[in-house]
């Protein structure tokens, strides 16, 4: 899938990623890459669904942050707030979260998200 993506063959890449997820529904990296590809193709509902599925299987800070970022991308402020708050509650000692939130504030000027934590 990644080779096809580097060749800009998004159709074959999506087919491979979909096959990988079908073969192993708990293949987190395939779900993440599939979500990123959906985002690239502007298939936002599919991207959100794939990331939601990944977060349910692996509630890691990295996946929560990907989900929050995607929700900001599609202008779902409430969904992004929820993802940020959920990540902060589940991972209160994760210093990555604070650095990531500071980065998002600096580059998006979206203070509301972090101030609501």
BAFI-3210 file (N, C-alpha, C; in Angstrom, 3 decimals, decimal comma, padded with zeros to 6 digits):
// residues 117
n [1|2|3|4|5|6|7|8|9|10|11|12|13|14|15|16|17|18|19|20|21|22|23|24|25|26|27|28|29|30|31|32|33|34|35|36|37|38|39|40|41|42|43|44|45|46|47|48|49|50|51|52|53|54|55|56|57|58|59|60|61|62|63|64|65|66|67|68|69|70|71|72|73|74|75|76|77|78|79|80|81|82|83|84|85|86|87|88|89|90|91|92|93|94|95|96|97|98|99|100|101|102|103|104|105|106|107|108|109|110|111|112|113|114|115|116|117]
n.u [000,817|001,942|003,940|002,458|001,219|003,382|003,837|001,766|-000,581|-003,410|-005,735|-005,004|-003,513|-005,479|-007,030|-005,242|-004,848|-007,472|-007,853|-005,956|-007,023|-009,426|-008,478|-007,225|-008,839|-007,874|-005,593|-003,914|-002,090|-002,671|-005,293|-004,867|-003,258|-005,071|-007,076|-005,642|-005,258|-007,916|-008,444|-006,655|-007,870|-010,076|-012,240|-013,773|-015,745|-015,300|-012,638|-012,763|-014,386|-012,702|-010,539|-011,858|-012,513|-009,943|-009,048|-010,765|-009,777|-007,123|-006,519|-004,510|-002,355|-001,298|-003,117|-005,470|-004,709|-004,352|-007,007|-008,257|-006,947|-007,823|-010,536|-010,458|-009,561|-011,789|-013,438|-014,895|-015,337|-016,450|-016,163|-013,383|-012,712|-013,774|-012,159|-009,608|-010,068|-010,737|-008,349|-006,594|-007,692|-007,354|-004,630|-003,029|-000,387|001,088|003,488|003,742|001,268|000,864|002,905|002,102|-000,411|000,400|001,788|-000,354|-001,866|-000,091|000,150|-002,456|-003,826|-005,929|-007,185|-009,347|-009,747|-007,667|-007,988|-010,346|-009,766]
n.v [-001,200|001,244|001,611|001,940|004,309|006,068|006,150|007,600|006,278|006,164|004,668|001,910|001,784|002,272|000,016|-002,017|-001,302|-001,514|-004,241|-005,221|-004,371|-005,752|-008,381|-008,379|-007,054|-005,695|-004,376|-001,811|000,116|-000,073|000,844|003,473|004,507|004,192|005,949|008,350|008,382|008,529|011,095|012,576|012,181|013,654|012,460|012,768|011,858|009,077|008,961|009,881|007,860|005,626|006,361|006,617|003,942|002,868|004,137|003,001|000,421|000,801|002,838|005,078|007,897|009,009|008,219|009,430|012,089|012,259|011,878|014,106|016,152|015,639|016,127|018,854|019,669|019,154|020,989|020,357|021,353|020,674|017,889|017,728|019,007|017,120|014,863|015,871|016,401|013,855|012,487|013,933|013,346|010,573|010,281|011,820|012,343|012,468|014,054|014,645|015,398|018,039|019,416|018,969|020,200|022,844|023,287|023,119|025,333|027,394|027,208|027,107|029,032|028,477|028,850|028,138|025,326|024,285|025,806|024,866|022,566]
n.w [000,000|000,787|-001,073|-003,410|-002,687|-002,625|-005,302|-006,064|-006,571|-005,534|-005,588|-005,757|-003,431|-001,479|-001,916|-001,103|001,604|002,548|002,149|003,955|006,400|006,337|006,396|008,880|011,286|013,489|012,854|013,489|012,388|009,657|009,651|010,513|008,414|006,354|007,168|006,952|004,203|003,305|004,256|002,689|000,235|000,580|001,777|004,249|006,246|006,137|006,901|009,560|010,668|010,378|012,002|014,472|014,876|015,117|017,463|019,331|019,397|020,111|022,407|022,378|023,105|020,720|018,691|019,611|019,324|016,569|015,812|017,021|015,637|013,018|013,366|013,930|011,441|009,824|010,808|013,092|015,920|018,427|018,461|018,317|020,720|022,520|021,953|022,669|025,413|026,351|025,850|027,499|030,001|030,130|029,877|031,838|032,638|030,373|028,696|026,065|025,141|026,122|024,741|022,120|022,094|022,535|020,160|018,324|019,115|018,498|015,685|014,696|015,964|017,586|020,411|021,939|022,040|023,708|025,987|026,957|028,284]
ca.u [000,000|002,773|004,637|001,475|001,003|004,537|003,677|000,541|-001,662|-004,242|-006,744|-004,396|-003,137|-006,705|-007,408|-004,349|-005,151|-008,775|-007,617|-005,227|-007,969|-010,375|-007,774|-006,944|-009,570|-007,172|-004,332|-004,017|-001,346|-003,419|-006,435|-004,352|-002,875|-006,309|-007,694|-004,857|-005,539|-009,264|-008,314|-006,004|-008,856|-011,195|-013,329|-013,638|-016,499|-014,623|-011,414|-013,164|-014,850|-011,542|-009,782|-012,660|-012,337|-008,577|-008,975|-011,444|-008,885|-005,855|-006,709|-003,205|-002,324|-001,045|-004,347|-006,374|-004,255|-004,701|-008,450|-008,546|-006,445|-008,740|-011,794|-010,195|-009,440|-013,134|-014,147|-015,748|-014,713|-016,949|-015,510|-011,971|-012,690|-014,002|-010,969|-008,559|-010,410|-010,652|-006,921|-006,016|-008,182|-006,792|-003,168|-002,696|001,049|001,748|004,008|003,567|000,010|001,069|003,706|001,279|-001,423|001,082|002,045|-001,617|-002,218|000,802|-000,058|-003,861|-004,379|-007,193|-006,995|-010,546|-009,583|-006,824|-008,542|-011,482|-009,300]
ca.v [000,000|002,435|001,762|002,545|005,690|006,844|006,280|008,392|005,397|006,119|003,604|000,635|001,893|002,086|-001,401|-002,792|-000,985|-002,110|-005,675|-005,474|-004,196|-006,862|-009,584|-008,234|-005,857|-005,019|-003,863|-000,381|000,947|-000,047|001,740|004,840|004,907|004,279|007,215|009,433|008,382|009,093|012,551|013,102|012,120|014,492|011,577|013,034|010,953|007,787|009,138|009,950|006,529|004,736|006,746|006,235|002,503|002,641|004,590|002,004|-000,734|001,211|004,209|005,661|009,350|009,336|008,089|010,501|013,356|012,183|012,071|015,509|016,952|015,450|016,820|020,274|019,822|019,184|022,047|019,780|021,837|019,902|016,583|017,926|019,254|015,853|014,027|016,457|016,212|012,436|012,153|014,542|012,614|009,217|010,322|013,104|012,584|012,412|015,380|014,844|016,097|019,475|019,938|018,922|021,250|024,127|023,378|023,412|026,723|028,290|027,193|027,272|030,143|027,994|028,796|027,567|023,893|024,021|026,473|024,112|021,362]
ca.w [000,000|000,890|-002,359|-004,316|-002,262|-003,092|-006,752|-006,199|-007,005|-004,336|-005,714|-005,368|-002,029|-000,699|-002,036|-000,245|003,002|002,861|002,264|005,199|007,512|006,231|006,840|010,307|011,737|014,581|012,292|013,800|011,426|008,392|009,873|010,557|007,054|005,572|007,564|006,347|002,767|003,153|004,442|001,479|-000,849|001,037|002,205|005,674|007,131|006,163|007,691|010,972|011,067|010,487|013,199|015,641|015,026|015,603|018,856|020,157|019,522|020,724|022,899|022,676|022,891|019,308|017,907|020,041|018,740|015,138|015,713|017,338|014,526|011,896|013,672|013,696|009,987|009,228|011,526|014,137|017,160|019,571|018,396|018,667|022,166|023,205|021,795|023,512|026,823|026,638|025,896|028,697|031,168|030,142|029,896|032,486|032,798|029,069|028,361|024,631|024,928|026,319|023,627|020,912|022,224|022,324|018,720|017,644|019,415|017,762|014,242|014,296|016,735|018,154|021,861|022,548|022,275|024,853|027,165|027,470|029,001]
c.u [000,862|003,552|003,695|001,238|002,154|004,496|002,428|-000,613|-002,577|-005,277|-006,171|-003,972|-004,353|-007,156|-006,547|-004,651|-006,482|-008,647|-006,910|-006,150|-008,996|-009,740|-007,503|-007,600|-008,903|-005,810|-004,378|-003,311|-002,056|-004,623|-005,986|-003,980|-004,094|-007,040|-006,970|-005,123|-006,935|-009,212|-007,710|-006,975|-010,119|-012,449|-013,356|-014,483|-015,842|-013,347|-011,739|-013,599|-013,669|-010,723|-010,550|-012,491|-010,958|-008,447|-009,668|-010,561|-007,606|-005,976|-005,386|-003,250|-002,158|-002,310|-005,390|-005,991|-004,539|-006,183|-008,830|-008,115|-007,371|-010,053|-011,625|-010,172|-010,817|-014,049|-015,186|-015,114|-015,164|-016,293|-014,044|-011,832|-012,821|-012,762|-009,817|-008,826|-010,288|-009,188|-006,277|-006,443|-007,536|-005,275|-002,682|-001,210|001,800|002,184|003,887|002,306|000,175|001,856|002,887|000,219|-000,802|001,375|000,767|-002,051|-001,379|000,450|-001,507|-004,498|-005,728|-007,008|-008,172|-010,346|-008,800|-007,377|-009,704|-011,070|-009,348]
c.v [001,267|002,678|002,416|004,011|006,578|007,062|007,096|007,580|005,172|004,999|002,263|000,643|001,656|000,630|-002,265|-002,552|-001,589|-003,620|-006,040|-005,373|-005,328|-008,155|-009,562|-006,955|-005,101|-004,477|-002,333|000,479|001,025|000,879|003,202|005,330|005,043|005,586|008,399|009,530|008,916|010,614|013,188|013,161|012,933|013,681|011,620|012,129|009,572|007,853|009,148|008,571|005,572|005,066|006,422|004,747|002,174|003,022|003,592|000,780|-000,405|002,653|004,842|007,174|009,713|009,251|009,133|011,830|013,394|012,470|013,522|016,417|016,848|016,187|018,333|020,564|019,953|020,168|021,505|020,121|021,025|018,523|016,665|018,170|017,945|014,970|014,548|016,163|014,744|012,006|012,709|013,796|011,227|009,202|011,609|013,377|012,563|013,818|015,681|015,652|017,602|020,100|019,987|020,026|022,624|024,349|023,768|024,863|027,655|028,359|027,331|028,488|029,768|027,786|028,104|026,107|023,632|024,673|025,711|022,874|021,544]
c.w [000,000|-000,397|-003,365|-003,968|-002,723|-004,598|-007,095|-006,782|-005,792|-004,394|-005,254|-003,903|-001,142|-000,756|-001,115|001,237|003,423|003,019|003,554|006,406|007,514|006,755|008,345|010,809|012,881|014,146|012,376|012,761|010,078|008,513|009,864|009,162|006,152|005,898|006,935|004,844|002,487|003,291|003,200|000,303|-000,541|001,329|003,736|006,570|007,247|007,001|009,183|011,456|011,273|011,731|014,475|015,927|015,590|017,072|019,786|020,399|020,285|021,203|023,343|022,448|021,415|018,472|018,319|019,390|017,245|014,950|015,987|016,197|013,313|012,141|013,569|012,199|009,327|009,960|012,506|015,477|018,370|019,611|018,767|020,165|022,934|023,125|022,659|024,991|027,229|026,754|027,162|029,954|031,269|030,288|030,557|032,619|031,471|028,673|026,870|024,358|025,071|025,188|022,346|020,938|021,999|020,846|017,979|017,907|018,551|016,280|013,799|014,941|017,339|019,657|022,551|022,930|023,545|026,112|027,747|028,250|030,488]
res [x|x|x|x|x|x|x|x|x|x|x|x|x|x|x|x|x|x|x|x|x|x|x|x|x|x|x|x|x|x|x|x|x|x|x|x|x|x|x|x|x|x|x|x|x|x|x|x|x|x|x|x|x|x|x|x|x|x|x|x|x|x|x|x|x|x|x|x|x|x|x|x|x|x|x|x|x|x|x|x|x|x|x|x|x|x|x|x|x|x|x|x|x|x|x|x|x|x|x|x|x|x|x|x|x|x|x|x|x|x|x|x|x|x|x|x|x]
***
